[in-house]
């Protein structure tokens, strides 16, 4: 996956987040699915879609901001 592909799915993000996403070894399709699970999981569960696998779960962890972190998805506070 390239930086441009990552940004095409998640929008703007800092270089560290983009590098961590690429380092998972996930495909662009897995990233799209993880993005959907991270931000529309109730809708996907209602469709009966299976939960994401290991790489998908790692991507979701990278995409979802911490509950205590006011940053937007895909960004980190300095």
PDB file of N, CA, C and O in Angstrom:
ATOM      1  N   UNK A   1       0.842  -1.155   0.000  1.00  0.00           N
ATOM      2  CA  UNK A   1       0.000   0.000   0.000  1.00  0.00           C
ATOM      3  C   UNK A   1       0.905   1.242   0.000  1.00  0.00           C
ATOM      4  O   UNK A   1       1.937   1.270   0.671  1.00  0.00           O
ATOM      5  N   UNK A   2       0.511   2.243  -0.745  1.00  0.00           N
ATOM      6  CA  UNK A   2       1.294   3.472  -0.809  1.00  0.00           C
ATOM      7  C   UNK A   2       0.694   4.544   0.104  1.00  0.00           C
ATOM      8  O   UNK A   2      -0.435   4.420   0.578  1.00  0.00           O
ATOM      9  N   UNK A   3       1.468   5.586   0.332  1.00  0.00           N
ATOM     10  CA  UNK A   3       1.004   6.713   1.134  1.00  0.00           C
ATOM     11  C   UNK A   3      -0.258   7.313   0.515  1.00  0.00           C
ATOM     12  O   UNK A   3      -1.216   7.617   1.225  1.00  0.00           O
ATOM     13  N   UNK A   4      -0.256   7.482  -0.798  1.00  0.00           N
ATOM     14  CA  UNK A   4      -1.409   8.056  -1.488  1.00  0.00           C
ATOM     15  C   UNK A   4      -2.647   7.181  -1.320  1.00  0.00           C
ATOM     16  O   UNK A   4      -3.746   7.703  -1.133  1.00  0.00           O
ATOM     17  N   UNK A   5      -2.489   5.870  -1.383  1.00  0.00           N
ATOM     18  CA  UNK A   5      -3.626   4.967  -1.189  1.00  0.00           C
ATOM     19  C   UNK A   5      -4.186   5.113   0.219  1.00  0.00           C
ATOM     20  O   UNK A   5      -5.401   5.173   0.407  1.00  0.00           O
ATOM     21  N   UNK A   6      -3.297   5.169   1.206  1.00  0.00           N
ATOM     22  CA  UNK A   6      -3.742   5.323   2.592  1.00  0.00           C
ATOM     23  C   UNK A   6      -4.530   6.615   2.734  1.00  0.00           C
ATOM     24  O   UNK A   6      -5.625   6.624   3.296  1.00  0.00           O
ATOM     25  N   UNK A   7      -3.973   7.702   2.226  1.00  0.00           N
ATOM     26  CA  UNK A   7      -4.635   8.996   2.355  1.00  0.00           C
ATOM     27  C   UNK A   7      -5.946   9.052   1.575  1.00  0.00           C
ATOM     28  O   UNK A   7      -6.860   9.785   1.952  1.00  0.00           O
ATOM     29  N   UNK A   8      -6.044   8.280   0.489  1.00  0.00           N
ATOM     30  CA  UNK A   8      -7.294   8.269  -0.277  1.00  0.00           C
ATOM     31  C   UNK A   8      -8.433   7.644   0.528  1.00  0.00           C
ATOM     32  O   UNK A   8      -9.604   7.927   0.275  1.00  0.00           O
ATOM     33  N   UNK A   9      -8.093   6.801   1.489  1.00  0.00           N
ATOM     34  CA  UNK A   9      -9.106   6.154   2.322  1.00  0.00           C
ATOM     35  C   UNK A   9      -9.376   6.965   3.583  1.00  0.00           C
ATOM     36  O   UNK A   9     -10.532   7.196   3.938  1.00  0.00           O
ATOM     37  N   UNK A  10      -8.318   7.397   4.260  1.00  0.00           N
ATOM     38  CA  UNK A  10      -8.509   8.002   5.576  1.00  0.00           C
ATOM     39  C   UNK A  10      -8.474   9.528   5.575  1.00  0.00           C
ATOM     40  O   UNK A  10      -8.741  10.149   6.604  1.00  0.00           O
ATOM     41  N   UNK A  11      -8.154  10.132   4.451  1.00  0.00           N
ATOM     42  CA  UNK A  11      -8.036  11.586   4.424  1.00  0.00           C
ATOM     43  C   UNK A  11      -6.671  11.998   4.927  1.00  0.00           C
ATOM     44  O   UNK A  11      -5.695  11.274   4.728  1.00  0.00           O
ATOM     45  N   UNK A  12      -6.583  13.133   5.566  1.00  0.00           N
ATOM     46  CA  UNK A  12      -5.286  13.606   6.040  1.00  0.00           C
ATOM     47  C   UNK A  12      -4.843  12.827   7.271  1.00  0.00           C
ATOM     48  O   UNK A  12      -5.653  12.417   8.101  1.00  0.00           O
ATOM     49  N   UNK A  13      -3.536  12.637   7.360  1.00  0.00           N
ATOM     50  CA  UNK A  13      -2.952  11.932   8.509  1.00  0.00           C
ATOM     51  C   UNK A  13      -1.487  12.307   8.594  1.00  0.00           C
ATOM     52  O   UNK A  13      -0.875  12.695   7.599  1.00  0.00           O
ATOM     53  N   UNK A  14      -0.931  12.190   9.786  1.00  0.00           N
ATOM     54  CA  UNK A  14       0.490  12.482   9.940  1.00  0.00           C
ATOM     55  C   UNK A  14       1.313  11.318   9.385  1.00  0.00           C
ATOM     56  O   UNK A  14       0.800  10.217   9.185  1.00  0.00           O
ATOM     57  N   UNK A  15       2.584  11.581   9.144  1.00  0.00           N
ATOM     58  CA  UNK A  15       3.468  10.588   8.530  1.00  0.00           C
ATOM     59  C   UNK A  15       3.626   9.331   9.373  1.00  0.00           C
ATOM     60  O   UNK A  15       3.758   8.233   8.832  1.00  0.00           O
ATOM     61  N   UNK A  16       3.615   9.481  10.680  1.00  0.00           N
ATOM     62  CA  UNK A  16       3.778   8.319  11.568  1.00  0.00           C
ATOM     63  C   UNK A  16       2.591   7.379  11.413  1.00  0.00           C
ATOM     64  O   UNK A  16       2.769   6.168  11.282  1.00  0.00           O
ATOM     65  N   UNK A  17       1.394   7.924  11.429  1.00  0.00           N
ATOM     66  CA  UNK A  17       0.196   7.093  11.288  1.00  0.00           C
ATOM     67  C   UNK A  17       0.185   6.386   9.943  1.00  0.00           C
ATOM     68  O   UNK A  17      -0.117   5.195   9.865  1.00  0.00           O
ATOM     69  N   UNK A  18       0.513   7.112   8.890  1.00  0.00           N
ATOM     70  CA  UNK A  18       0.548   6.511   7.551  1.00  0.00           C
ATOM     71  C   UNK A  18       1.568   5.378   7.515  1.00  0.00           C
ATOM     72  O   UNK A  18       1.281   4.306   6.981  1.00  0.00           O
ATOM     73  N   UNK A  19       2.747   5.599   8.072  1.00  0.00           N
ATOM     74  CA  UNK A  19       3.789   4.568   8.093  1.00  0.00           C
ATOM     75  C   UNK A  19       3.343   3.343   8.892  1.00  0.00           C
ATOM     76  O   UNK A  19       3.607   2.210   8.487  1.00  0.00           O
ATOM     77  N   UNK A  20       2.674   3.561  10.014  1.00  0.00           N
ATOM     78  CA  UNK A  20       2.194   2.431  10.822  1.00  0.00           C
ATOM     79  C   UNK A  20       1.138   1.627  10.070  1.00  0.00           C
ATOM     80  O   UNK A  20       1.113   0.399  10.155  1.00  0.00           O
ATOM     81  N   UNK A  21       0.280   2.307   9.345  1.00  0.00           N
ATOM     82  CA  UNK A  21      -0.746   1.610   8.556  1.00  0.00           C
ATOM     83  C   UNK A  21      -0.087   0.781   7.467  1.00  0.00           C
ATOM     84  O   UNK A  21      -0.443  -0.382   7.276  1.00  0.00           O
ATOM     85  N   UNK A  22       0.863   1.359   6.754  1.00  0.00           N
ATOM     86  CA  UNK A  22       1.561   0.629   5.690  1.00  0.00           C
ATOM     87  C   UNK A  22       2.312  -0.568   6.275  1.00  0.00           C
ATOM     88  O   UNK A  22       2.344  -1.639   5.669  1.00  0.00           O
ATOM     89  N   UNK A  23       2.917  -0.386   7.453  1.00  0.00           N
ATOM     90  CA  UNK A  23       3.709  -1.446   8.087  1.00  0.00           C
ATOM     91  C   UNK A  23       2.882  -2.666   8.487  1.00  0.00           C
ATOM     92  O   UNK A  23       3.447  -3.733   8.727  1.00  0.00           O
ATOM     93  N   UNK A  24       1.559  -2.534   8.563  1.00  0.00           N
ATOM     94  CA  UNK A  24       0.738  -3.692   8.913  1.00  0.00           C
ATOM     95  C   UNK A  24       0.772  -4.749   7.814  1.00  0.00           C
ATOM     96  O   UNK A  24       0.487  -5.921   8.061  1.00  0.00           O
ATOM     97  N   UNK A  25       1.125  -4.324   6.587  1.00  0.00           N
ATOM     98  CA  UNK A  25       1.129  -5.261   5.469  1.00  0.00           C
ATOM     99  C   UNK A  25      -0.255  -5.491   4.892  1.00  0.00           C
ATOM    100  O   UNK A  25      -0.444  -6.369   4.050  1.00  0.00           O
ATOM    101  N   UNK A  26      -1.212  -4.712   5.337  1.00  0.00           N
ATOM    102  CA  UNK A  26      -2.594  -4.869   4.870  1.00  0.00           C
ATOM    103  C   UNK A  26      -2.748  -4.347   3.444  1.00  0.00           C
ATOM    104  O   UNK A  26      -1.954  -3.532   2.974  1.00  0.00           O
ATOM    105  N   UNK A  27      -3.757  -4.821   2.785  1.00  0.00           N
ATOM    106  CA  UNK A  27      -4.079  -4.352   1.439  1.00  0.00           C
ATOM    107  C   UNK A  27      -4.980  -3.126   1.538  1.00  0.00           C
ATOM    108  O   UNK A  27      -5.513  -2.825   2.607  1.00  0.00           O
ATOM    109  N   UNK A  28      -5.147  -2.429   0.439  1.00  0.00           N
ATOM    110  CA  UNK A  28      -6.029  -1.274   0.405  1.00  0.00           C
ATOM    111  C   UNK A  28      -7.470  -1.693   0.722  1.00  0.00           C
ATOM    112  O   UNK A  28      -8.211  -0.937   1.351  1.00  0.00           O
ATOM    113  N   UNK A  29      -7.861  -2.881   0.292  1.00  0.00           N
ATOM    114  CA  UNK A  29      -9.205  -3.386   0.595  1.00  0.00           C
ATOM    115  C   UNK A  29      -9.377  -3.612   2.088  1.00  0.00           C
ATOM    116  O   UNK A  29     -10.431  -3.310   2.650  1.00  0.00           O
ATOM    117  N   UNK A  30      -8.340  -4.145   2.733  1.00  0.00           N
ATOM    118  CA  UNK A  30      -8.402  -4.349   4.182  1.00  0.00           C
ATOM    119  C   UNK A  30      -8.488  -3.006   4.913  1.00  0.00           C
ATOM    120  O   UNK A  30      -9.189  -2.887   5.918  1.00  0.00           O
ATOM    121  N   UNK A  31      -7.778  -2.004   4.409  1.00  0.00           N
ATOM    122  CA  UNK A  31      -7.851  -0.680   5.017  1.00  0.00           C
ATOM    123  C   UNK A  31      -9.251  -0.098   4.864  1.00  0.00           C
ATOM    124  O   UNK A  31      -9.788   0.477   5.811  1.00  0.00           O
ATOM    125  N   UNK A  32      -9.842  -0.238   3.693  1.00  0.00           N
ATOM    126  CA  UNK A  32     -11.205   0.267   3.495  1.00  0.00           C
ATOM    127  C   UNK A  32     -12.185  -0.411   4.444  1.00  0.00           C
ATOM    128  O   UNK A  32     -13.056   0.238   5.021  1.00  0.00           O
ATOM    129  N   UNK A  33     -12.036  -1.708   4.596  1.00  0.00           N
ATOM    130  CA  UNK A  33     -12.923  -2.448   5.491  1.00  0.00           C
ATOM    131  C   UNK A  33     -12.704  -2.017   6.944  1.00  0.00           C
ATOM    132  O   UNK A  33     -13.662  -1.837   7.695  1.00  0.00           O
ATOM    133  N   UNK A  34     -11.437  -1.852   7.333  1.00  0.00           N
ATOM    134  CA  UNK A  34     -11.140  -1.418   8.703  1.00  0.00           C
ATOM    135  C   UNK A  34     -11.713  -0.028   8.964  1.00  0.00           C
ATOM    136  O   UNK A  34     -12.237   0.234  10.046  1.00  0.00           O
ATOM    137  N   UNK A  35     -11.616   0.858   7.984  1.00  0.00           N
ATOM    138  CA  UNK A  35     -12.179   2.208   8.124  1.00  0.00           C
ATOM    139  C   UNK A  35     -13.688   2.119   8.346  1.00  0.00           C
ATOM    140  O   UNK A  35     -14.248   2.803   9.203  1.00  0.00           O
ATOM    141  N   UNK A  36     -14.330   1.263   7.558  1.00  0.00           N
ATOM    142  CA  UNK A  36     -15.782   1.092   7.711  1.00  0.00           C
ATOM    143  C   UNK A  36     -16.120   0.542   9.092  1.00  0.00           C
ATOM    144  O   UNK A  36     -17.066   1.012   9.724  1.00  0.00           O
ATOM    145  N   UNK A  37     -15.371  -0.437   9.567  1.00  0.00           N
ATOM    146  CA  UNK A  37     -15.624  -0.991  10.901  1.00  0.00           C
ATOM    147  C   UNK A  37     -15.354   0.043  11.982  1.00  0.00           C
ATOM    148  O   UNK A  37     -16.087   0.115  12.969  1.00  0.00           O
ATOM    149  N   UNK A  38     -14.317   0.837  11.807  1.00  0.00           N
ATOM    150  CA  UNK A  38     -13.947   1.809  12.832  1.00  0.00           C
ATOM    151  C   UNK A  38     -14.997   2.900  12.997  1.00  0.00           C
ATOM    152  O   UNK A  38     -15.195   3.415  14.098  1.00  0.00           O
ATOM    153  N   UNK A  39     -15.673   3.253  11.900  1.00  0.00           N
ATOM    154  CA  UNK A  39     -16.562   4.398  11.965  1.00  0.00           C
ATOM    155  C   UNK A  39     -18.010   4.105  11.611  1.00  0.00           C
ATOM    156  O   UNK A  39     -18.839   5.014  11.617  1.00  0.00           O
ATOM    157  N   UNK A  40     -18.331   2.853  11.302  1.00  0.00           N
ATOM    158  CA  UNK A  40     -19.724   2.484  11.020  1.00  0.00           C
ATOM    159  C   UNK A  40     -19.977   1.036  11.426  1.00  0.00           C
ATOM    160  O   UNK A  40     -20.703   0.311  10.746  1.00  0.00           O
ATOM    161  N   UNK A  41     -19.370   0.616  12.548  1.00  0.00           N
ATOM    162  CA  UNK A  41     -19.437  -0.789  12.939  1.00  0.00           C
ATOM    163  C   UNK A  41     -20.849  -1.293  13.189  1.00  0.00           C
ATOM    164  O   UNK A  41     -21.148  -2.451  12.895  1.00  0.00           O
ATOM    165  N   UNK A  42     -21.719  -0.454  13.723  1.00  0.00           N
ATOM    166  CA  UNK A  42     -23.084  -0.913  13.984  1.00  0.00           C
ATOM    167  C   UNK A  42     -23.802  -1.261  12.677  1.00  0.00           C
ATOM    168  O   UNK A  42     -24.544  -2.241  12.611  1.00  0.00           O
ATOM    169  N   UNK A  43     -23.579  -0.461  11.654  1.00  0.00           N
ATOM    170  CA  UNK A  43     -24.199  -0.732  10.350  1.00  0.00           C
ATOM    171  C   UNK A  43     -23.678  -2.036   9.768  1.00  0.00           C
ATOM    172  O   UNK A  43     -24.449  -2.815   9.207  1.00  0.00           O
ATOM    173  N   UNK A  44     -22.373  -2.282   9.893  1.00  0.00           N
ATOM    174  CA  UNK A  44     -21.805  -3.515   9.351  1.00  0.00           C
ATOM    175  C   UNK A  44     -22.284  -4.731  10.127  1.00  0.00           C
ATOM    176  O   UNK A  44     -22.533  -5.783   9.538  1.00  0.00           O
ATOM    177  N   UNK A  45     -22.414  -4.601  11.433  1.00  0.00           N
ATOM    178  CA  UNK A  45     -22.914  -5.721  12.233  1.00  0.00           C
ATOM    179  C   UNK A  45     -24.355  -6.017  11.861  1.00  0.00           C
ATOM    180  O   UNK A  45     -24.760  -7.178  11.813  1.00  0.00           O
ATOM    181  N   UNK A  46     -25.132  -4.973  11.597  1.00  0.00           N
ATOM    182  CA  UNK A  46     -26.520  -5.147  11.189  1.00  0.00           C
ATOM    183  C   UNK A  46     -26.649  -5.863   9.862  1.00  0.00           C
ATOM    184  O   UNK A  46     -27.666  -6.502   9.592  1.00  0.00           O
ATOM    185  N   UNK A  47     -25.609  -5.757   9.023  1.00  0.00           N
ATOM    186  CA  UNK A  47     -25.591  -6.446   7.733  1.00  0.00           C
ATOM    187  C   UNK A  47     -25.123  -7.890   7.885  1.00  0.00           C
ATOM    188  O   UNK A  47     -25.152  -8.657   6.922  1.00  0.00           O
ATOM    189  N   UNK A  48     -24.694  -8.264   9.084  1.00  0.00           N
ATOM    190  CA  UNK A  48     -24.221  -9.620   9.314  1.00  0.00           C
ATOM    191  C   UNK A  48     -22.821  -9.875   8.785  1.00  0.00           C
ATOM    192  O   UNK A  48     -22.449 -11.025   8.548  1.00  0.00           O
ATOM    193  N   UNK A  49     -22.041  -8.819   8.596  1.00  0.00           N
ATOM    194  CA  UNK A  49     -20.678  -8.969   8.096  1.00  0.00           C
ATOM    195  C   UNK A  49     -19.791  -9.549   9.190  1.00  0.00           C
ATOM    196  O   UNK A  49     -19.945  -9.198  10.360  1.00  0.00           O
ATOM    197  N   UNK A  50     -18.864 -10.434   8.825  1.00  0.00           N
ATOM    198  CA  UNK A  50     -17.965 -11.001   9.837  1.00  0.00           C
ATOM    199  C   UNK A  50     -17.016  -9.943  10.369  1.00  0.00           C
ATOM    200  O   UNK A  50     -16.680  -8.987   9.670  1.00  0.00           O
ATOM    201  N   UNK A  51     -16.589 -10.118  11.604  1.00  0.00           N
ATOM    202  CA  UNK A  51     -15.635  -9.199  12.210  1.00  0.00           C
ATOM    203  C   UNK A  51     -14.311  -9.260  11.444  1.00  0.00           C
ATOM    204  O   UNK A  51     -13.978 -10.299  10.874  1.00  0.00           O
ATOM    205  N   UNK A  52     -13.560  -8.167  11.425  1.00  0.00           N
ATOM    206  CA  UNK A  52     -12.290  -8.161  10.701  1.00  0.00           C
ATOM    207  C   UNK A  52     -11.278  -9.100  11.338  1.00  0.00           C
ATOM    208  O   UNK A  52     -11.352  -9.412  12.526  1.00  0.00           O
ATOM    209  N   UNK A  53     -10.324  -9.546  10.514  1.00  0.00           N
ATOM    210  CA  UNK A  53      -9.263 -10.430  10.992  1.00  0.00           C
ATOM    211  C   UNK A  53      -8.199  -9.658  11.760  1.00  0.00           C
ATOM    212  O   UNK A  53      -8.416  -8.513  12.158  1.00  0.00           O
ATOM    213  N   UNK A  54      -7.061 -10.285  11.963  1.00  0.00           N
ATOM    214  CA  UNK A  54      -5.982  -9.719  12.754  1.00  0.00           C
ATOM    215  C   UNK A  54      -5.463  -8.407  12.186  1.00  0.00           C
ATOM    216  O   UNK A  54      -5.319  -7.428  12.917  1.00  0.00           O
ATOM    217  N   UNK A  55      -5.179  -8.380  10.880  1.00  0.00           N
ATOM    218  CA  UNK A  55      -4.686  -7.139  10.279  1.00  0.00           C
ATOM    219  C   UNK A  55      -5.746  -6.051  10.342  1.00  0.00           C
ATOM    220  O   UNK A  55      -5.439  -4.891  10.616  1.00  0.00           O
ATOM    221  N   UNK A  56      -6.978  -6.425  10.089  1.00  0.00           N
ATOM    222  CA  UNK A  56      -8.065  -5.458  10.166  1.00  0.00           C
ATOM    223  C   UNK A  56      -8.193  -4.868  11.553  1.00  0.00           C
ATOM    224  O   UNK A  56      -8.406  -3.665  11.706  1.00  0.00           O
ATOM    225  N   UNK A  57      -8.065  -5.711  12.566  1.00  0.00           N
ATOM    226  CA  UNK A  57      -8.144  -5.237  13.951  1.00  0.00           C
ATOM    227  C   UNK A  57      -6.991  -4.286  14.269  1.00  0.00           C
ATOM    228  O   UNK A  57      -7.183  -3.285  14.959  1.00  0.00           O
ATOM    229  N   UNK A  58      -5.792  -4.596  13.767  1.00  0.00           N
ATOM    230  CA  UNK A  58      -4.644  -3.707  13.974  1.00  0.00           C
ATOM    231  C   UNK A  58      -4.883  -2.357  13.306  1.00  0.00           C
ATOM    232  O   UNK A  58      -4.544  -1.313  13.864  1.00  0.00           O
ATOM    233  N   UNK A  59      -5.460  -2.381  12.122  1.00  0.00           N
ATOM    234  CA  UNK A  59      -5.772  -1.135  11.426  1.00  0.00           C
ATOM    235  C   UNK A  59      -6.803  -0.317  12.193  1.00  0.00           C
ATOM    236  O   UNK A  59      -6.670   0.900  12.326  1.00  0.00           O
ATOM    237  N   UNK A  60      -7.819  -0.988  12.690  1.00  0.00           N
ATOM    238  CA  UNK A  60      -8.854  -0.286  13.461  1.00  0.00           C
ATOM    239  C   UNK A  60      -8.233   0.392  14.676  1.00  0.00           C
ATOM    240  O   UNK A  60      -8.583   1.528  14.995  1.00  0.00           O
ATOM    241  N   UNK A  61      -7.319  -0.289  15.356  1.00  0.00           N
ATOM    242  CA  UNK A  61      -6.640   0.301  16.512  1.00  0.00           C
ATOM    243  C   UNK A  61      -5.874   1.560  16.115  1.00  0.00           C
ATOM    244  O   UNK A  61      -5.818   2.522  16.881  1.00  0.00           O
ATOM    245  N   UNK A  62      -5.284   1.555  14.922  1.00  0.00           N
ATOM    246  CA  UNK A  62      -4.545   2.723  14.457  1.00  0.00           C
ATOM    247  C   UNK A  62      -5.480   3.857  14.026  1.00  0.00           C
ATOM    248  O   UNK A  62      -5.142   5.032  14.165  1.00  0.00           O
ATOM    249  N   UNK A  63      -6.642   3.502  13.509  1.00  0.00           N
ATOM    250  CA  UNK A  63      -7.562   4.497  12.968  1.00  0.00           C
ATOM    251  C   UNK A  63      -8.415   5.184  14.016  1.00  0.00           C
ATOM    252  O   UNK A  63      -8.650   6.389  13.937  1.00  0.00           O
ATOM    253  N   UNK A  64      -8.876   4.432  14.990  1.00  0.00           N
ATOM    254  CA  UNK A  64      -9.774   4.988  15.997  1.00  0.00           C
ATOM    255  C   UNK A  64      -8.985   5.787  17.016  1.00  0.00           C
ATOM    256  O   UNK A  64      -8.002   5.295  17.569  1.00  0.00           O
ATOM    257  N   UNK A  65      -9.412   7.024  17.270  1.00  0.00           N
ATOM    258  CA  UNK A  65      -8.736   7.801  18.311  1.00  0.00           C
ATOM    259  C   UNK A  65      -9.041   7.213  19.686  1.00  0.00           C
ATOM    260  O   UNK A  65     -10.080   6.587  19.896  1.00  0.00           O
ATOM    261  N   UNK A  66      -8.113   7.428  20.614  1.00  0.00           N
ATOM    262  CA  UNK A  66      -8.356   7.005  21.993  1.00  0.00           C
ATOM    263  C   UNK A  66      -9.546   7.784  22.526  1.00  0.00           C
ATOM    264  O   UNK A  66      -9.785   8.916  22.107  1.00  0.00           O
ATOM    265  N   UNK A  67     -10.284   7.195  23.435  1.00  0.00           N
ATOM    266  CA  UNK A  67     -11.441   7.861  24.035  1.00  0.00           C
ATOM    267  C   UNK A  67     -11.045   9.196  24.667  1.00  0.00           C
ATOM    268  O   UNK A  67     -11.812  10.158  24.630  1.00  0.00           O
ATOM    269  N   UNK A  68      -9.839   9.249  25.248  1.00  0.00           N
ATOM    270  CA  UNK A  68      -9.380  10.452  25.933  1.00  0.00           C
ATOM    271  C   UNK A  68      -8.651  11.417  25.008  1.00  0.00           C
ATOM    272  O   UNK A  68      -8.283  12.512  25.434  1.00  0.00           O
ATOM    273  N   UNK A  69      -8.432  11.033  23.743  1.00  0.00           N
ATOM    274  CA  UNK A  69      -7.664  11.827  22.792  1.00  0.00           C
ATOM    275  C   UNK A  69      -8.608  12.626  21.908  1.00  0.00           C
ATOM    276  O   UNK A  69      -9.387  12.038  21.157  1.00  0.00           O
ATOM    277  N   UNK A  70      -8.559  13.956  21.979  1.00  0.00           N
ATOM    278  CA  UNK A  70      -9.475  14.770  21.185  1.00  0.00           C
ATOM    279  C   UNK A  70      -9.081  14.883  19.722  1.00  0.00           C
ATOM    280  O   UNK A  70      -9.785  15.541  18.956  1.00  0.00           O
ATOM    281  N   UNK A  71      -7.977  14.264  19.306  1.00  0.00           N
ATOM    282  CA  UNK A  71      -7.512  14.379  17.924  1.00  0.00           C
ATOM    283  C   UNK A  71      -8.478  13.713  16.952  1.00  0.00           C
ATOM    284  O   UNK A  71      -9.216  12.798  17.317  1.00  0.00           O
ATOM    285  N   UNK A  72      -8.460  14.175  15.740  1.00  0.00           N
ATOM    286  CA  UNK A  72      -9.242  13.561  14.679  1.00  0.00           C
ATOM    287  C   UNK A  72      -8.667  12.188  14.349  1.00  0.00           C
ATOM    288  O   UNK A  72      -7.509  11.918  14.669  1.00  0.00           O
ATOM    289  N   UNK A  73      -9.456  11.308  13.710  1.00  0.00           N
ATOM    290  CA  UNK A  73      -8.926  10.012  13.299  1.00  0.00           C
ATOM    291  C   UNK A  73      -7.736  10.198  12.376  1.00  0.00           C
ATOM    292  O   UNK A  73      -7.752  11.056  11.493  1.00  0.00           O
ATOM    293  N   UNK A  74      -6.704   9.394  12.582  1.00  0.00           N
ATOM    294  CA  UNK A  74      -5.540   9.446  11.724  1.00  0.00           C
ATOM    295  C   UNK A  74      -4.565  10.569  12.058  1.00  0.00           C
ATOM    296  O   UNK A  74      -3.625  10.805  11.299  1.00  0.00           O
ATOM    297  N   UNK A  75      -4.763  11.260  13.162  1.00  0.00           N
ATOM    298  CA  UNK A  75      -3.836  12.305  13.549  1.00  0.00           C
ATOM    299  C   UNK A  75      -3.375  12.079  14.978  1.00  0.00           C
ATOM    300  O   UNK A  75      -4.059  11.438  15.777  1.00  0.00           O
ATOM    301  N   UNK A  76      -2.229  12.605  15.275  1.00  0.00           N
ATOM    302  CA  UNK A  76      -1.690  12.494  16.625  1.00  0.00           C
ATOM    303  C   UNK A  76      -1.356  13.886  17.120  1.00  0.00           C
ATOM    304  O   UNK A  76      -0.956  14.758  16.348  1.00  0.00           O
ATOM    305  N   UNK A  77      -1.520  14.078  18.383  1.00  0.00           N
ATOM    306  CA  UNK A  77      -1.128  15.349  18.957  1.00  0.00           C
ATOM    307  C   UNK A  77       0.367  15.345  19.201  1.00  0.00           C
ATOM    308  O   UNK A  77       0.934  14.327  19.596  1.00  0.00           O
ATOM    309  N   UNK A  78       0.993  16.457  18.971  1.00  0.00           N
ATOM    310  CA  UNK A  78       2.446  16.580  19.198  1.00  0.00           C
ATOM    311  C   UNK A  78       2.695  16.852  20.657  1.00  0.00           C
ATOM    312  O   UNK A  78       3.846  16.991  21.072  1.00  0.00           O
TER     313      UNK A  78
END
